[in-house]
Amino acid sequence: MVEVFKTNITKNKNAKRLLARLIEVFPACKMTFDLEDCDRIFRIESIVNTIDIELVKTFFEQNGFVCEVLNDD
C-alpha cells in the first residue's frame, strides 16, 4: 500500500528530522520526501500493513506541520 501526501515542509532539515521520527512510528515502511515538487510530497509505502492516514496527519500536526492526502484524480 502506498499513500502520497501534500505537505507544507520547505526545508530539507525539517524533512530529515521528521523522517527520523517517522521511522519509529512506522518501522516497516519506506518513506521519502520530494521537496522539489510543488506539493512538497511525502510518500509512505508499506508491504506489510495498511497505512493509518489519520495517524500520519496527527504526527505532522504534533510536529508543527500539515499534510493532506493527495488524490489520484
C-alpha positions as CSV (number, residue, x, y, z in Angstrom):
1,M,0.0,0.0,0.0
2,V,1.2,3.5,-0.9
3,E,-0.1,6.8,0.3
4,V,1.0,10.2,-1.0
5,F,0.6,13.4,0.9
6,K,0.9,17.1,0.1
7,T,2.9,18.9,2.9
8,N,3.9,22.4,3.9
9,I,7.5,21.3,4.6
10,T,10.0,23.5,2.7
11,K,13.4,22.8,4.4
12,N,15.4,19.6,3.9
13,K,16.5,19.7,7.6
14,N,12.8,19.5,8.7
15,A,12.1,16.6,6.4
16,K,15.2,14.7,7.7
17,R,14.1,15.4,11.3
18,L,10.6,14.1,10.6
19,L,11.8,11.0,8.8
20,A,14.0,10.1,11.8
21,R,10.9,10.3,14.0
22,L,8.5,8.7,11.5
23,I,10.7,5.6,11.3
24,E,10.0,5.0,15.0
25,V,6.2,5.2,14.3
26,F,6.2,3.3,11.0
27,P,9.2,1.0,11.2
28,A,8.1,-1.4,8.4
29,C,7.5,1.5,5.9
30,K,9.6,3.1,3.2
31,M,9.3,6.9,3.3
32,T,10.5,9.7,1.2
33,F,10.0,13.5,0.7
34,D,10.1,15.3,-2.6
35,L,10.5,18.9,-1.7
36,E,11.3,19.9,-5.3
37,D,7.7,19.1,-6.2
38,C,5.2,22.0,-6.0
39,D,3.2,20.0,-3.5
40,R,6.3,19.1,-1.4
41,I,5.4,15.4,-1.4
42,F,5.6,12.9,1.4
43,R,5.3,9.3,0.2
44,I,4.9,6.3,2.5
45,E,4.9,2.7,1.4
46,S,4.1,-0.5,3.3
47,I,4.0,-4.0,2.1
48,V,3.1,-5.4,5.5
49,N,0.3,-3.1,6.9
50,T,-2.2,-0.6,5.8
51,I,-1.2,3.0,6.5
52,D,-3.2,4.9,9.1
53,I,-3.8,8.2,7.3
54,E,-5.1,9.9,10.4
55,L,-2.0,8.9,12.4
56,V,0.2,10.4,9.7
57,K,-1.8,13.6,9.8
58,T,-1.7,13.8,13.6
59,F,2.0,13.1,13.6
60,F,2.7,16.0,11.2
61,E,0.4,18.3,13.2
62,Q,2.1,17.4,16.5
63,N,5.4,18.3,14.9
64,G,4.2,21.7,13.6
65,F,3.4,20.8,10.0
66,V,0.4,19.8,8.0
67,C,-0.2,17.2,5.3
68,E,-3.2,16.1,3.3
69,V,-3.7,13.0,1.1
70,L,-3.0,13.8,-2.5
71,N,-5.8,12.2,-4.5
72,D,-5.2,10.5,-7.8
73,D,-8.0,12.4,-9.6
